[in-house]
Amino acid sequence: MSDRKILELVIVLSVLVFGVTGLTVWLRSVFREMREEVKKRFRRKKILRRHNFAGFFGLESLGHSQVRGNGILVLGEDELYFAKALPRRETVIPLASITDVSNPRSHLGKSNVVKLLRVEFKIQSKQDAAAFAVDDVEAWTAAVEDARERARCGAN
């Protein structure tokens, strides 16, 4: 291999390493900011479960063209809250509005190797659903169902 080819290879690899490093640092700062925002939002509320890198599979009402995203999923005493990192978006699902919780392997045509946490809900007579990839789907499912029952009992 010629010296020129070796130099080109070193330059390309250096650019890749610096690019990936820069992207990693930037993403960590985005998630750090999000964790602080979530901390402020829930400072006076009890957090029942939290996953700092949940995968979002979209809202059914927005259709198949949505892009998946990662963010922070929080189960509070009265809501299931998701803060998506990129683009920055919040999804708030009041627990009393949840009509069903299930664990399919796909949502909106997007499949996953492991089961998802899928939550169906009805807000202002409009049915919708959202799905998330979480660390312990069985524990999340049980926690959401328990919290939903407590929210419904408290709402009556």
N, C-alpha and C positions, 0 to 999 in steps of 0.2 A: 504494500500500500504506500502511495506517495505521501510526502510530507504535507502537500496541499490537501489531500483527502483526509488525512488525520486531523489537520487544523479545522477543516470544515466540520468534521464529526464532533470535535471538542466544542466548537462554537454552538452547534445545534443542541448538543447535550446540555451545555451551560444555560442556554436560553430556556430549554425545557425545565431544568431544575429550578432556575430562578422564577419561572412562570408558575410552576406548581407550588413552590414555596410561598410566593406572593398571594396566590389564590387561597391557599390554606390559611395563611395569617388573616386575610380579609374575611373569610368565612367564619373563622373563630371569633373575630371581633363582632360580626353580625349576630352570631348566636349568643355572645356575651351580652350584647345590648338587649337582645330579646329576653334573655333570662332576667335581666334587671327590670324590664318592663313588666314581665309576668309577676315578678316579686312585688312590684308596686301595686299592680292590679289586685293581687290576692293578699295584700298585707293584713287586711282585717277579715279575711275569709279563710276558712279551713280548706286545705288541699288534701283530698282523699288519695289521689294518685297523680303521678306526673311522669312524663317521658320526654326527655330533652332532645330526642332525635327521632320523632315519629314520622312515618311516611304518610303523606296525604294522597288519597286516590281520587279526590274530587267530590263535588256536590252533584247529585243526580240532576238537579234542576238546571245546571249549567251545561249539561250534555257531555258527549264523548271527546270533544276537542280540547278539554282542559289538560294542562301539563301537570304531571305529578310534582310534588314538592315535599320538602322536609321542614319540620318545625317542632314546636313545643306543644304537647298535648297535656291539658290539665283537667282533671276531674275535681270540680269543687262541690260544695254542698248543694248548690242550686243550678249548676251549669257544667256543660262539657265545653271547654274552651280550647281552640287551636290557633296558634300564631304561626303562620307560614312565613318562612324566611325570605324566599325569592319567588315571585314578587311578594312584598310585605302585605299580608292580608290576615284578617281575623275571621274566624268562624265561631259563633257563639250559639250553642244549642241549649236552651233551657231544659233541665232534666224532666220537668213536668210535661214537656211536649214530646218526649220520646215515646214512640209507639211500639218499637221492636228493636231488639239487639240480636245480631247473628254473626256468624263467623265463616263467610264464604272465602274462597280462594281468589275471587276476582270481583271487580266493581267497575262498571262503565267500560267493559271490554279490556280492562287492564288486569292482567293476572299476576299472581304472586306465588312463590313456592310454598309459603306458609299461610296459615289462615289470617284473615283480616278481622278487625273490629268494625262491623258495619252497624250504623245507628240510623234507624228510620225515625222521622219526627214530623210533627204537624204544627206549623206556626201560621196563625191567621187563616185557617182553613186550607192551607197549602201544604201538601205532602212533599217531603224531600228525604234524602238519605245522604250520608257521608260515610266514607270508609277510611280506616287508618291501619298502617302496619305498626304494631307495638311490640314491646319486648316480651310480654307474657300475656298472650291474648286471652287465656282462660281467666286469669286473675282480673284483667281489665273488664272482661265481660261480666263477671260476677260483681265487681265493684260498681259498674254502671247500672246494672239491674238493681242492686241493693239501694244505691243512691236515688235511682228513679222512683222506687217504691216509697222511700222516705219523703222525697219531694212531693209525690202525689198525696201521701197521707197528710202532709203539712199543708197542702193547698186546699184540702177539703175541710 
